[in-house]
Amino acid sequence: MKIRLICVGKLNEWQRLAATDYSERLQRYIGFECVELKEEKGGRKDSPAVLLKREGARVLARVAEGERVIVLDERGRQFDSPGLASLLEEEMLHSGRDWCLIIGGAYGVDDLVRKRADVCLSLSKMTFTHQMARIFLLEQLYRSATIIRGEPYHNP
């Protein structure tokens, strides 16, 4: 099983350092790849809905057949850390399908992307930038891997 993260938007220097740190930690446990797509720039003439549609089409073009798609969305289901670890472990043990996690850009994700999702996941009731959501998600995936392995990173 592998995990692939498709995300819209770039990180600044300190965010990239944090994301790289957690990505490298995660790769010790499971195959991981991050695909970073450029944000759509529309200027004044394009509405957020038009930009979302364009980003959504580019995101969906990167989703492979048979992957379990998990979209980060503020309206999604919330898990605690052991719950996310349990979801990941269940997938590893029983289906082995690769995971494709998706983080949209500043305006979120298009409805077509949301409809393609097997799971919509919310990190919190609070709102985060998509850049911070990437770092938090990577940390939680790493934490999940250590929970599954019974390692002491997670202190319940």
N, C-alpha and C positions, 0 to 999 in steps of 0.2 A: 504494500500500500504506500502511496505517495500523497503528499499534500502540495497543492499549487495554490498560490494566492495571486489573484488578478486584482490590481488596484489602479484607480485613476488618480493621477496627480503625482507630483514629485515631492520629495522630502528636502528640507533644508539640511545643513551640515550636521547639526547635533541630532536631529531626528534620524538621519541616515545612519549615524554611528550607533544609536540605540537599536534601530531595526536590524542592522547588520549583526550586532552582538547577539540578539535573540534568535535571528535566523541561523547563525553559526551554532549556537547552543542546540537548537531544535534539530539541526541536521545530524547531530550525534545519535539521535534516536530514530529518525524517520526521514525518508527522502523528501526534500523540500525545494520548491522553486518559487520565485516571486517574479511576476510579469507586471511591469509598470507601464501603464498607458498614459499618453498625454491627455490633459484636460482639453475639452473643446473650448475654443475661443470664438465667441459669436459677435462681440461688439453690441451695439445698441439695437441692431435689426433683428437679432434672434432672441426668442424667449427662452427661459430656462427649460421649458418642455421640449423645445426643438433641440437644445444642447443635450438634454438627457437622452432623447431618441438616438442621436448620433453616437453618444458614448455607449449607450446600451447595445447598439448594433455591433460596435467594435468589441465590446466585452463578450457578447454572445458568440462572436466569431472565434473566440479563443477557448470556449468551453468544449471539451472533448466529449464524444458520445460515451455514455455509460458512467460518467463521473457523478458523484454525489455533490450536488451544488448547494452551497451554504452562502446565503447572501446576508451581509450585515445591513440591518435596517432598524431604524428607531422603533418601529412597530413590531419587531420580531420577538421571539421567545427569549426569555432570560434564563441562564443557567448559573449555578454557582460553579466554582472551579472543579470540585469533585464530579459534578454533574456533566460538565463538558468532557472531563477525562473519561467518564463512563461511556458517553456517546462515542468518543474516539475509540476506546477499547472495544466496544461492541462491534463497531465497524471493522476493526482490525481482525477480530476473532471470527466473525461470521460471514461477512460479505467480501471483505478485502477490496472493495471499490475505492478508487482514488477519490480524494476530496478536492473540490475546487471551491475555494472561498473567494468571495467577491466583495470588494469595498468600492463603492461609487465615489464620485467626486464631490465637489462642494454642494451640489444640489441633490445628492443621493443617487438612487438607481431608478432606471426606467421601469415602468410596470411590466414590460415584457421580460426583463431580467428577474424581477420579483416572481413572476409566474413560472419561470423556469426552475426556480429554487425548490429543493427538497425540504430545506429548512431555512426560515428567516430567523436570524440571530440578532439580539440586541445586547450590547455590552453593558448598558446601563439605562436608567430613565433619564439621566443627564445627557446633554448634547455635547459631543466632542467633534473636533475637526476630523476630516478623513485621514489626515496625517497622524494624529494622535491615536485614532482608532486602529491604524495599522500597527503601531507600537504596542498598544494594549493587547490586541489580538495575538501578536507574535509571542508576547510574554505569557499569555494564557495557554497557548498551544505548547510552549516549552514547559509550563507548569503542569499541564495535563500529562505530558510525557513522563515527567518525574513522578507524578502521582501513580501512573500505571506501573512504573518500575519500582515503586516503594522507596524512592529516594527522599532524603530529608528537605528538599527545597521548599515544599509546601508544609507550612505549620498550621495544622487545623486548630 
